[in-house]
Structure formats: C-alpha cells, structure tokens
Amino acid sequence: MTLTVTRPRTGATGVDVHVTPREGGRDDTPAAVTVQAVMVTHGHATPQAPARLRGTSGTYSTSVHLMMPGRWTFRVSLDHGSRSEHVDFPVAISG
C-alpha cells in the first residue's frame, strides 16, 4: 500500500491510497477503504473519510481537513469483510 498526499498543507487535503495485493496473494479488492488523520501531540483527529475507487487501478481517493501544521499520522483502514487491516503513515504538514 502507498499513500500520496496531494497538497501537504493545512485545510482540505487530497489523499490517494494505492492498494496492491501481497506478493503471492490473491487480488481481493477491499470492500471499504477509509483514511483518518491523527495528530497525537495535540489530541486532534479528523473523522474517518471513506475513499472511493478510481477506475480499476487499485487507487482510492478522498480528502481530509487538517486544522494545523505539524506531524500527522494518516491511518488507512482496509475492510475486506471478514478481516481488516490498518497501516499508519507519518506525514509532515506545512502551514
């Protein structure tokens, strides 16, 4: 999984998540992908934002609203129905 932050600044921030199957794994497209940004040092968190599949490339897109610059953790959750996965990505956001 890879995460791309379109514009790493405060305000509305576009996020793309590219999901690829694990090596040797089957290609099971997640039933749902969500993104939440958390700033632990200040106790801030955005609501979980559902990401929508763009085409058939395994790329999902959404947007989160960041209220201040600093170090954020973007938590991506994949729901496969019977199981779920979470991956955290540290991201530095400027003003």
Secondary structure, DSSP 8 states (H G I E B T S, - for coil): -EEEESS-BSEEEEEEEE----TT------SEEEEEEEEGGGTEE---EEEEEETTTTEEEEEEEE-S-EEEEEEEEEE-SS-EEEEEEEEEEB-
